[in-house]
């Protein structure tokens, strides 16, 4: 199950210098699962989350500086820093969501050839250091992975707190009343987590996981 966020401004930095931005973007996060199979039956019998895949794209990237530095990063697969937030006077507004991290430019195509107004379509794959940013108040994002097959009950949920005061505690409303940041082997349903920080502030988030229809 992928979570897709259609956001506003995106800023690109190389070595701490702002080199490009766009007024719209898409940020996609998905839980990638790995499965092990029974060598006798050939059927997959276990499934677990292996990683969180993150990608981003924009169809209207405008370059501020010499394009050469961006193309070098693209061709040599060097990481660039992306900041996802609203534009205020040419800089990210830290009070309005939301995330930042290092990404590899996976594709880049020119939309317009006018050197003064050229724009590009670009795609990015996460490289390292993805964090939520912005307001200091405690908040939480929740992601889930659906069951792999009908009646497998191998759904997965995870929460990602930001702000407040660490450390955090977690309480899910699953049957077990789990207190971990993520929970596996779940049947279909809606799951809610309450995150409490060290100052007793609370934030709540929910996600629904489903299963395929029976064959």
ChimeraX attribute file (.defattr): number of C-alpha atoms within 10 A of each C-alpha:
attribute: neighborCount
match mode: 1-to-1
recipient: residues
	/A:1	15
	/A:2	16
	/A:3	13
	/A:4	14
	/A:5	12
	/A:6	13
	/A:7	17
	/A:8	15
	/A:9	22
	/A:10	26
	/A:11	23
	/A:12	24
	/A:13	17
	/A:14	17
	/A:15	9
	/A:16	9
	/A:17	10
	/A:18	17
	/A:19	19
	/A:20	20
	/A:21	25
	/A:22	22
	/A:23	17
	/A:24	18
	/A:25	22
	/A:26	18
	/A:27	18
	/A:28	16
	/A:29	17
	/A:30	17
	/A:31	22
	/A:32	14
	/A:33	14
	/A:34	11
	/A:35	13
	/A:36	12
	/A:37	12
	/A:38	10
	/A:39	8
	/A:40	6
	/A:41	8
	/A:42	9
	/A:43	11
	/A:44	13
	/A:45	13
	/A:46	14
	/A:47	19
	/A:48	17
	/A:49	15
	/A:50	11
	/A:51	11
	/A:52	13
	/A:53	14
	/A:54	19
	/A:55	19
	/A:56	24
	/A:57	23
	/A:58	23
	/A:59	19
	/A:60	19
	/A:61	26
	/A:62	19
	/A:63	20
	/A:64	13
	/A:65	12
	/A:66	10
	/A:67	11
	/A:68	9
	/A:69	11
	/A:70	21
	/A:71	14
	/A:72	11
	/A:73	15
	/A:74	18
	/A:75	12
	/A:76	11
	/A:77	13
	/A:78	16
	/A:79	21
	/A:80	22
	/A:81	22
	/A:82	24
	/A:83	24
	/A:84	29
	/A:85	25
	/A:86	22
	/A:87	18
	/A:88	10
	/A:89	7
	/A:90	10
	/A:91	14
	/A:92	19
	/A:93	17
	/A:94	18
	/A:95	12
	/A:96	14
	/A:97	16
	/A:98	19
	/A:99	17
	/A:100	21
	/A:101	17
	/A:102	22
	/A:103	24
	/A:104	23
	/A:105	25
	/A:106	16
	/A:107	14
	/A:108	18
	/A:109	12
	/A:110	13
	/A:111	14
	/A:112	12
	/A:113	10
	/A:114	8
	/A:115	8
	/A:116	10
	/A:117	11
	/A:118	14
	/A:119	21
	/A:120	19
	/A:121	16
	/A:122	18
	/A:123	19
	/A:124	22
	/A:125	18
	/A:126	22
	/A:127	18
	/A:128	13
	/A:129	11
	/A:130	16
	/A:131	13
	/A:132	19
	/A:133	18
	/A:134	17
	/A:135	15
	/A:136	12
	/A:137	12
	/A:138	19
	/A:139	19
	/A:140	18
	/A:141	16
	/A:142	20
	/A:143	22
	/A:144	25
	/A:145	26
	/A:146	22
	/A:147	22
	/A:148	19
	/A:149	16
	/A:150	15
	/A:151	13
	/A:152	17
	/A:153	17
	/A:154	22
	/A:155	25
	/A:156	25
	/A:157	26
	/A:158	20
	/A:159	24
	/A:160	15
	/A:161	22
	/A:162	22
	/A:163	15
	/A:164	20
	/A:165	15
	/A:166	13
	/A:167	9
	/A:168	18
	/A:169	16
	/A:170	20
	/A:171	17
	/A:172	24
	/A:173	14
	/A:174	16
	/A:175	7
	/A:176	9
	/A:177	11
	/A:178	14
	/A:179	16
	/A:180	13
	/A:181	18
	/A:182	17
	/A:183	19
	/A:184	16
	/A:185	15
	/A:186	20
	/A:187	19
	/A:188	21
	/A:189	14
	/A:190	14
	/A:191	20
	/A:192	18
	/A:193	27
	/A:194	17
	/A:195	24
	/A:196	22
	/A:197	20
	/A:198	12
	/A:199	11
	/A:200	12
	/A:201	14
	/A:202	18
	/A:203	19
	/A:204	19
	/A:205	18
	/A:206	19
	/A:207	17
	/A:208	16
	/A:209	19
	/A:210	20
	/A:211	19
	/A:212	13
	/A:213	8
	/A:214	7
	/A:215	5
